[in-house]
Amino acid sequence: MRKPLLVLLLASISLWSTACGDDNEDKDPCDTAGDFDVACADPDAGTPPPDAGGTDAGTDAGTDGGLVIVAAPEVWTWVDIQGTACGNGAQTGIGVNPTDASTDLYLYMQGGGACWDEQTCFIWATASNLSTGYQAAQFQTESSRNLYMFNRAQDANPFRDMSYVFVPYCTGDVHAGDAVQTYGSRQVHHKGAANVEALLPRLVATFPNTQRVFLAGSSAGAFGAQLNYEQVAAAFPTARVHVLADSGQMLTPAGNLYSTWVASWGLTLPEACPDCDTDFTRFPAYLTDTYPDSRFGLLAWDQDTVLRTFFGYNATTYETLTRQLLVSAYDGRANARYFLKNGAQHTFLSGLGTITSTTGVTLNAWVSGWVSGDASWSNALEP
């Protein structure tokens, strides 16, 4: 891995999370230029509205054992979740924005880097919110809440009639770990997957009539959405769970980095996929083949600067491996599609209302097809 470039790209997360780039004429001008996050909000939206119900929502103390979240409709409310932990060991929670407009649930996982040793966690500080944690105060100013995908006033927004759940990121493990590690003199709680396990009973109790779960994430959250698919699907056995991975192509990284991630984060991979612990590309293929009734969508830049550095490849090799992944895990499968653009940018969903492929397919139309399952939903591939 080219460590000097990694320092340059990933150690400046706090800067990139507030800066907007304009690297591609089709790209939303407020998409992040190099962060594992979707952090720039609609400039016309203003600051996020106050949360309803203060720092935490109430709970229904009935037969559900107090699991039901009581929150005002169509506004954001922060909910503390017992049994969760950020990298610093402090409890975290989720943001909820319920509605009665449909029984659909949009479960979005935030991005924000990753780390696996003292250097990446504390010297380069490549994982967002690891040391500070993420609680109500952070959510109160969370700019992602103003993005197009959470705007109910946008008639074309494919998520506008869904209940929203925002899963913050503060564990440094792409939402997929369950381990406590000591790096140098400090401890890190890689509890991303354990946090998902803790929050799911609250969601099941709160949204008992859910028919469809749209599980999505950007960058680190995109990996988290894929790696947590099975436990989300198990929690909602009567619902269809569909996955949208925004800038989260599962390539096997250079060298021994993948085995380091698995060991450091306590990553649990399915026994039914025996090659998944050595070949990361096998995981999306495993999902698409094992769950044919679910839809798996991938949004990808073919030379993504952030991800190619994360995986340890140059631009040419990264593009080659990305296109090979599309063939091995997506092509020929009725339930898997991709939206591939040429470029070195990172993440798409902050530009949901503005990005268009050079082939003429708008991102909003493509994502709408993923939501509806329309027969016209197809690959959007730039040569």
Salt bridges, closest charged atoms under 4 A:
ASP26 OD2 - LYS341 NZ 3.35
ASP31 OD2 - LYS27 NZ 3.44
ASP51 OD1 - ARG145 NH1 3.24
ASP104 OD2 - ARG212 NH2 2.68
ASP155 OD1 - ARG160 NH2 3.39
ASP161 OD1 - ARG160 NH1 3.66
ASP178 OD1 - LYS191 NZ 2.60
ASP289 OD1 - ARG333 NE 2.72
ASP293 OD2 - ARG240 NH2 3.63
ASP302 OD2 - ARG323 NH2 3.24
ASP304 OD2 - HIS346 ND1 2.68
GLU319 OE2 - ARG323 NE 3.09
GLU382 OE2 - LYS341 NZ 2.83
